[in-house]
Amino acid sequence: MITSRHEDDALVIAGQRFDSRLLTGTGKFSDWRTMADAILASGSGLVTVALRRVDLGDPADSMMSHLSPSAYRILPNTSGARDAGEAVRIARLARAAGGFDWIKLEVTPEPNYMLPDPVETLKAAEMLVKDGFTVLPYINADPMLARRLEEAGCATVMPLGAPIGTSRGLRTRDQIGIIIEQSFVPVVVDAGLGLPSHAAEAMEMGADACLVNTAIAIADDPVRMARAFAAGVRAGREAFLAGHGGTSRLAQPSSPESGHVRGD
Amino acid sequence: MKVVINSQTVEVPAGSTIESILAGRGIALDHTAVERNGEILDPTMYGSAVSEGDEIVVVRFVGGG
């Protein structure tokens, strides 16, 4: 049997293998059932959740009973953190609440664009790594920051394509290219991916994975969109592994240039 | 006795525990974490009595990206 050298193409983060290179989130779905079905349709092995105070006046149904931690790993985020101290507090509470020691670190003090604070993110990452967490930091597409976070012991770097929830695609393409070129940990493009073609583009460039939440959750048919993103990620990955043949300014005929029917 | 839970001041009977307070409000304890006066509580402490003025924070997981 002919086997591809890339047949075993698992994503490996901190020694853990994932068959899918699509990570998904649990926010903004219209109902739990749709969320659960979309996650399964995505094939994702790593699924983000947030931590919030319980509303005493409305202690609604807990989301966790609708998730399947046996089918995928739960990745709490530190959303809402405005500085390193708040991020560390949220991470420790998430570990206490669910025993989860992987954390998606996000520190976004500015409300309009929710761009991550690089100084506080690095500070929090250092504290969390020291505290035994496996840290996956959400960052702007800054190659130097990515390097510093890698040196601090982070398991991945997760540069944004565009601000959270904007669906504007790979606006940071060139910078993400540098991060991919230089990184020794998996590069997960997170935030701003609005269409499967955006995810495919990131994967074609050599990103290791993509994280998508809003674009799936707010689609008219989230389950179908989850499948579409899974296909986009797979297509992009396959194209990256296949090796792009390059571009040319002038036309390059794909049919023979001799033996024409006209006789020359 | 007054305690503060998630920034709300509430009256609870003397001898109340985290467990009894949350159960009385219909809040399940699975996948929940509790801070008392800034310290994360080990679940084995949920049965111990709270004190007047304690500041309690109860959190759990919600959808997020």
HADDOCK unambig.tbl for C-alpha pairs under 7 A between the chains (distance, minus, plus):
assign (segid A and resid 25 and name CA) (segid B and resid 64 and name CA) 5.82 0.50 0.50
assign (segid A and resid 25 and name CA) (segid B and resid 65 and name CA) 4.21 0.50 0.50
assign (segid A and resid 26 and name CA) (segid B and resid 63 and name CA) 4.40 0.50 0.50
assign (segid A and resid 26 and name CA) (segid B and resid 64 and name CA) 4.98 0.50 0.50
assign (segid A and resid 26 and name CA) (segid B and resid 65 and name CA) 5.98 0.50 0.50
assign (segid A and resid 27 and name CA) (segid B and resid 63 and name CA) 4.01 0.50 0.50
assign (segid A and resid 27 and name CA) (segid B and resid 64 and name CA) 3.90 0.50 0.50
assign (segid A and resid 27 and name CA) (segid B and resid 65 and name CA) 5.59 0.50 0.50
assign (segid A and resid 28 and name CA) (segid B and resid 63 and name CA) 6.91 0.50 0.50
assign (segid A and resid 48 and name CA) (segid B and resid 64 and name CA) 6.22 0.50 0.50
assign (segid A and resid 48 and name CA) (segid B and resid 65 and name CA) 5.46 0.50 0.50
assign (segid A and resid 49 and name CA) (segid B and resid 61 and name CA) 6.37 0.50 0.50
assign (segid A and resid 49 and name CA) (segid B and resid 62 and name CA) 6.10 0.50 0.50
assign (segid A and resid 49 and name CA) (segid B and resid 63 and name CA) 5.21 0.50 0.50
assign (segid A and resid 49 and name CA) (segid B and resid 64 and name CA) 4.55 0.50 0.50
assign (segid A and resid 49 and name CA) (segid B and resid 65 and name CA) 6.24 0.50 0.50
assign (segid A and resid 50 and name CA) (segid B and resid 61 and name CA) 5.52 0.50 0.50
assign (segid A and resid 50 and name CA) (segid B and resid 62 and name CA) 5.24 0.50 0.50
assign (segid A and resid 50 and name CA) (segid B and resid 63 and name CA) 5.73 0.50 0.50
assign (segid A and resid 50 and name CA) (segid B and resid 64 and name CA) 4.60 0.50 0.50
assign (segid A and resid 51 and name CA) (segid B and resid 59 and name CA) 6.47 0.50 0.50
assign (segid A and resid 51 and name CA) (segid B and resid 60 and name CA) 5.48 0.50 0.50
assign (segid A and resid 51 and name CA) (segid B and resid 61 and name CA) 4.48 0.50 0.50
assign (segid A and resid 51 and name CA) (segid B and resid 62 and name CA) 5.84 0.50 0.50
assign (segid A and resid 52 and name CA) (segid B and resid 59 and name CA) 5.30 0.50 0.50
assign (segid A and resid 52 and name CA) (segid B and resid 60 and name CA) 5.74 0.50 0.50
assign (segid A and resid 52 and name CA) (segid B and resid 61 and name CA) 6.32 0.50 0.50
assign (segid A and resid 52 and name CA) (segid B and resid 62 and name CA) 6.61 0.50 0.50
assign (segid A and resid 53 and name CA) (segid B and resid 6 and name CA) 6.70 0.50 0.50
assign (segid A and resid 53 and name CA) (segid B and resid 58 and name CA) 5.68 0.50 0.50
assign (segid A and resid 53 and name CA) (segid B and resid 59 and name CA) 4.18 0.50 0.50
assign (segid A and resid 53 and name CA) (segid B and resid 60 and name CA) 6.44 0.50 0.50
assign (segid A and resid 54 and name CA) (segid B and resid 58 and name CA) 5.92 0.50 0.50
assign (segid A and resid 54 and name CA) (segid B and resid 59 and name CA) 5.29 0.50 0.50
assign (segid A and resid 54 and name CA) (segid B and resid 60 and name CA) 6.37 0.50 0.50
assign (segid A and resid 59 and name CA) (segid B and resid 26 and name CA) 6.65 0.50 0.50
assign (segid A and resid 59 and name CA) (segid B and resid 27 and name CA) 5.87 0.50 0.50
assign (segid A and resid 63 and name CA) (segid B and resid 61 and name CA) 6.68 0.50 0.50
assign (segid A and resid 63 and name CA) (segid B and resid 62 and name CA) 5.91 0.50 0.50
assign (segid A and resid 64 and name CA) (segid B and resid 61 and name CA) 6.92 0.50 0.50
assign (segid A and resid 93 and name CA) (segid B and resid 33 and name CA) 5.91 0.50 0.50
assign (segid A and resid 93 and name CA) (segid B and resid 40 and name CA) 6.99 0.50 0.50
assign (segid A and resid 96 and name CA) (segid B and resid 33 and name CA) 5.67 0.50 0.50
assign (segid A and resid 97 and name CA) (segid B and resid 31 and name CA) 4.64 0.50 0.50
assign (segid A and resid 97 and name CA) (segid B and resid 32 and name CA) 4.57 0.50 0.50
assign (segid A and resid 97 and name CA) (segid B and resid 33 and name CA) 4.41 0.50 0.50
assign (segid A and resid 97 and name CA) (segid B and resid 60 and name CA) 6.78 0.50 0.50
assign (segid A and resid 98 and name CA) (segid B and resid 31 and name CA) 5.12 0.50 0.50
assign (segid A and resid 213 and name CA) (segid B and resid 65 and name CA) 5.56 0.50 0.50
